[in-house]
């Protein structure tokens, strides 16, 4: 068994920001970061847009940013949380700069601020079209400079350790004591006992197959918290990014940033017709939910597999300068944006709900915190405003750090049993795992996608139960593998999305059910 002061699950902006802050303040305390792929592999790395921060006080104001966030959240944001996050933005950005993150500046040396859908002003600080990658780089450099931080790549958190794992532990309060960890290189499973555990495990995009997220986004933190009996909320609000590069094989999709539409690109159907003005007066700059629903409607009407993003009328040199990564990726797919339209399709992008937390990042389980996309803070409401997610992760990582600076989490004297896998065999059932995964993703896309109905959601439950039973049997019989655990987690997450979708009786923001439309 390994013992630590702080266990952090996930190595994106949320987990790293907290780890760096707490390790700097308490050099004699140990932080262990567990991450299931390479240390730099996270949703943060793929965030293209940037960080929404109010810097230009003449043109912009906190009031405007707060209003934009509330409008996007469609009446379901927690206003006190929105105010808190927006007002802390500039200070948190300042820290990133001190840690060495670079952001684009204009000729006069000021930040080159971008504008994205739903924002009333230019306020998005970015680094070309790879902002997240740059932040991740700077945070990892700082983390490696601190000797009390240990990063364990290729280690997968299987389950949180709570009261029910511990014999004769009687307490009214549900607490977390750490986690069981699977070393993917050796196959060993060991215990990390921790005074405080932070879930910073990212999103759920892979549940849908077509996603802008990396293959690691399988909802592990949310599923672990759910199995440990933490409160999970607002899972029906899955944000679909309207414009992911269409690829026939339908795996993780490359994101064509919202900022490209901000730059002036048009959406067209196969016939070349520019359809967005028919749906919303803001046309291509309407919020993501509206653009995604409009594309979904066009595709259902035409039966086409995708629509197009047309950049041929734009200043190509300025485009290359602003979006070098997107330009290059399109060329790799034999799309020259000077003459060719980009085939695009909505893809699952961001989860607005998750593990319910307080302003201090506390979950409903003692000693367990959550931050970043796996958490539900109340900032996003029914629909996240573009570039508010990196901001939320920075602010909440800071809040959790502040809370831990004032409150010491004492090591509880409990006897944690080792992981028991007696009677299990090494699975030769990889084909079963892959088959069930493909079935699950198709089920979620077809029955629980951008536009839902009660009939489809109820059918989805029946199909999901069959997959669940098969996978649970497999889990009981098999030695642990990452793909089996991920599939199990995705089934838990899918169950939460479907159940909470059925519970919602009113369409809000990113959630649209045809049966909730007032006749």
Order of alpha helices (4+ residues) and beta strands (2+ residues): beta-alpha-beta-beta-alpha-alpha-beta-alpha-beta-beta-beta-beta-alpha-beta-beta-alpha-beta-alpha-alpha-beta-alpha-alpha-beta-beta-beta-beta-alpha-alpha-alpha-alpha
